[in-house]
Amino acid sequence: MNKKTYMSSQWITQIDEFRHQFDELRGRSSTDELAWLKVERRLQLQYVVTRVLGESSSLDEVAPKLLQSICVIERWQFGELWVPTSDSSRLRFGDFWHASTFDAAEFIRQAKRMTFQQGQGLPGKVWVEGKPKLISDINSMSDAPRMSQALKLGFRSALASPLSSRNGFSGVMVFYSREPRAPDVDLLDLFDAISRQTRDFLLRYRAEQHLRKNEKRFRALIERSYDATVLLGTDGKILYAAPSVDRVFGYSVDEFVGRTAFEFI
């Protein structure tokens, strides 16, 4: 994996300040004002997610930024991404972000050594259920791997959110908090929306990777061919010419591209 890239300290400070303002207002607001604040929080977080996805060009780049932004705004101390293995039979550890206030090295090492099949552990269960799941008390997850280490780090609650659609499954985001998290429908709806945004990015990224791979294979095949291959547009202009046109026709590629085929007849 490439070197991780995170959001700038200035940007993180801005969203951190928003979170503190939200917490302060929430403690002294009326019911109507609190409803407005929840909407504002949702818009703020979705804006952050949109910005992260818009400024990223690969999964390696988007994952740490996304996990970091969500953790900072929603006060999760640890966030991780689980992605499908090459044969899509299990989930493997993909990426992570955590607050600098504790040492998560062993927690991360354990994750890198394990995989989950469908229905196994929190990531595997969310993979099957296909919707966000909040665990208010992680002590109830008696069968969860890394439980003892999670408790040692002080984690008390967890939330997992799938990245899936009709076009396939892209992974599961899991977040851990040292604070107890009561059941919250708005929070689950928020993460469901974030998951859809992230899922669409991942699907688009994989489609672009597939196209690049096909284009590379096409160019390798065509450019090594002894036949003169030319691609024409609907207006008759030459869009592409293989290097072999020089040998076959005596014209360079630059002399071919941009002109009409009729000019050579």
Summary of the structure (lengths in Angstrom):
residues: 265
radius of gyration: 24.8
end to end distance: 52.3
largest distance: 81.6
contacts: 761
relative contact order: 0.09
helix: 52%
strand: 18%
